[in-house]
């Protein structure tokens, strides 16, 4: 994997300071970055089993929900 030279330098310094490998730091950063995606994918999977609503019904439900919050 190729890194920007400044990023690579910062990773090497951080690895030395924390007595860890650069690959450990990169893996940890990737996991943190993808954690939000994992939640989104789980929500998508949960919603995939729900029946599809016609657009008009979904819009009406959303408008009712918004009206409740605006009161």
C-alpha positions as CSV (number, residue, x, y, z in Angstrom):
1,X,0.0,0.0,0.0
2,X,1.4,3.4,-0.9
3,X,0.9,6.4,1.4
4,X,1.4,10.0,0.9
5,X,4.9,10.7,2.2
6,X,3.8,13.0,5.0
7,X,1.1,10.5,6.1
8,X,3.7,7.7,6.0
9,X,6.1,9.8,8.1
10,X,3.3,10.5,10.7
11,X,2.4,6.9,10.8
12,X,6.0,5.8,11.4
13,X,6.3,8.4,14.2
14,X,3.1,7.3,15.8
15,X,4.0,3.6,15.5
16,X,7.4,4.3,17.2
17,X,5.7,6.3,20.0
18,X,3.1,3.7,20.7
19,X,5.4,0.6,20.1
20,X,3.1,-0.7,17.4
21,X,3.3,-1.6,13.8
22,X,2.2,0.8,11.1
23,X,-0.1,-1.9,9.8
24,X,-1.8,-2.1,13.2
25,X,-2.5,1.7,13.2
26,X,-3.8,1.5,9.6
27,X,-6.1,-1.4,10.4
28,X,-7.4,0.3,13.5
29,X,-8.1,3.5,11.6
30,X,-9.9,1.5,8.8
31,X,-12.1,-0.3,11.4
32,X,-13.1,3.1,13.0
33,X,-13.8,4.6,9.6
34,X,-15.9,1.7,8.5
35,X,-17.8,1.3,11.8
36,X,-20.4,3.8,10.6
37,X,-20.8,1.9,7.3
38,X,-21.4,-1.3,9.3
39,X,-24.3,0.3,11.2
40,X,-25.7,1.6,7.9
41,X,-25.5,-1.8,6.3
42,X,-27.2,-3.5,9.3
43,X,-30.0,-1.0,9.1
44,X,-30.3,-1.6,5.4
45,X,-30.5,-5.3,5.9
46,X,-33.1,-4.9,8.6
47,X,-35.2,-2.7,6.3
48,X,-34.8,-5.1,3.4
49,X,-37.2,-7.5,5.0
50,X,-39.9,-4.9,5.4
51,X,-42.6,-4.6,2.7
52,X,-42.2,-1.8,0.1
53,X,-44.5,1.1,0.5
54,X,-45.8,3.2,-2.3
55,X,-44.1,6.6,-2.5
56,X,-47.3,8.4,-1.6
57,X,-47.8,6.4,1.6
58,X,-44.2,6.8,2.7
59,X,-44.5,10.6,2.0
60,X,-47.7,10.8,4.0
61,X,-46.1,8.9,6.9
62,X,-43.1,11.2,6.8
63,X,-45.3,14.3,6.8
64,X,-47.3,13.0,9.8
65,X,-44.0,12.3,11.6
66,X,-42.7,15.8,10.8
67,X,-45.9,17.4,12.0
68,X,-45.6,15.7,15.3
69,X,-42.1,17.0,15.8
70,X,-43.0,20.5,14.8
71,X,-45.7,20.9,17.4
